[in-house]
Amino acid sequence: MITVKIVRDSDRNITGLYMNGHSGYAEEGTDIICSAASVLLYTAANSLESICGYLDTAVINEDNGNGKVSAQIVVPADANRDRAGTAQTIMRTVEVGLISLAASVNDNGRVYIKVTEEN
């Protein structure tokens, strides 16, 4: 199972996203659920860099032979309200994508991806 933890500050802004595991839906390298989750994560990391100019916000450890990926994105505190707002839009969009993915693939008691939140 892929686990995703979304961390928020006291203002409900997303400050971090942590993802780990393998969905177990299919064999490593052919798993469409892992692929979808990875695309969302890479999109967030690349968007934070390209659009917001946040460098080194993501650490992604790709498959080390066991089919599992671990990744984290930490959103830096930013006094620039426009850029910080854009970063929150990016992170919220990825959150919605991950929650939507989980809702569409988890069925019949089988959980492939679990999204939790921490304050």
C-alpha positions in Angstrom: 0.0 0.0 0.0 1.1 3.5 -0.7 0.8 5.8 2.3 0.6 9.5 1.9 0.8 11.9 4.9 -0.2 15.5 4.3 1.1 17.9 7.0 -0.5 21.2 7.7 0.3 24.2 9.9 -2.0 26.0 12.3 -3.4 28.0 9.4 -4.3 24.8 7.5 -1.5 25.5 4.9 0.1 22.3 3.6 3.7 22.3 4.8 4.7 18.8 3.7 3.7 15.8 1.8 5.3 12.4 2.5 4.7 9.3 0.3 6.0 5.8 0.8 5.4 2.3 -0.4 4.0 0.4 -3.4 0.3 -0.1 -4.1 0.5 -3.8 -4.8 -2.0 -3.4 -7.6 0.3 -4.9 -10.1 3.9 -6.0 -10.6 6.6 -3.4 -10.1 7.1 -1.5 -13.3 3.5 -2.1 -14.6 1.5 -0.7 -11.6 -0.8 2.1 -12.9 -1.7 3.2 -9.3 2.0 3.7 -8.4 2.5 5.5 -11.7 -0.4 7.9 -11.1 0.7 8.7 -7.6 4.3 9.3 -8.9 3.1 11.6 -11.6 1.2 13.7 -9.1 4.2 13.9 -6.8 6.7 14.8 -9.6 4.2 17.4 -10.9 4.1 19.0 -7.5 7.9 19.0 -7.1 8.5 20.3 -10.6 5.8 23.0 -10.3 7.1 24.3 -7.0 10.5 24.7 -8.7 9.4 26.0 -12.0 6.5 28.2 -11.0 7.5 29.3 -7.5 11.2 29.1 -7.7 11.5 26.8 -4.7 14.6 24.7 -5.2 15.4 21.5 -3.3 11.9 21.1 -1.8 11.6 17.5 -2.9 13.5 14.4 -2.0 12.4 11.4 -4.1 14.0 8.0 -3.6 13.0 5.9 -6.5 12.6 2.1 -6.5 15.7 0.6 -4.9 14.8 -2.9 -6.1 11.8 -3.6 -4.0 9.3 -1.6 -6.0 8.8 0.9 -3.2 9.3 4.7 -3.5 9.7 7.1 -0.7 9.4 10.8 -1.2 8.8 14.0 0.6 8.0 17.5 -0.4 8.5 20.3 2.2 7.1 23.7 1.3 9.3 26.4 2.7 7.9 29.3 4.7 7.7 32.3 2.4 7.0 36.0 3.2 6.0 36.5 -0.5 2.3 36.1 -0.2 1.7 35.6 -3.9 4.3 32.9 -4.3 3.2 31.2 -1.0 -0.4 31.3 -2.3 0.7 29.7 -5.6 2.6 27.0 -3.7 -0.6 26.2 -1.7 -2.6 26.0 -4.9 -0.1 23.5 -6.2 -0.1 21.4 -3.0 -3.8 21.5 -2.6 -4.3 20.4 -6.3 -1.9 17.4 -5.7 -3.8 16.6 -2.5 -7.1 16.5 -4.3 -5.5 14.3 -7.0 -4.2 11.8 -4.5 -7.5 11.7 -2.6 -9.4 11.3 -5.9 -7.0 8.5 -6.9 -7.6 6.7 -3.6 -11.3 7.0 -3.9 -11.3 5.6 -7.5 -9.0 2.6 -6.9 -9.7 1.4 -3.3 -12.5 -1.0 -3.5 -13.9 -4.2 -2.1 -11.9 -3.8 1.1 -8.7 -3.5 -0.8 -6.7 -0.4 0.0 -4.0 0.5 -2.5 -3.4 4.1 -1.4 -4.2 5.7 1.9 -4.1 9.5 2.4 -3.9 10.9 5.9 -3.5 14.3 7.4 -1.5 15.6 10.3 -1.6 19.0 12.0 
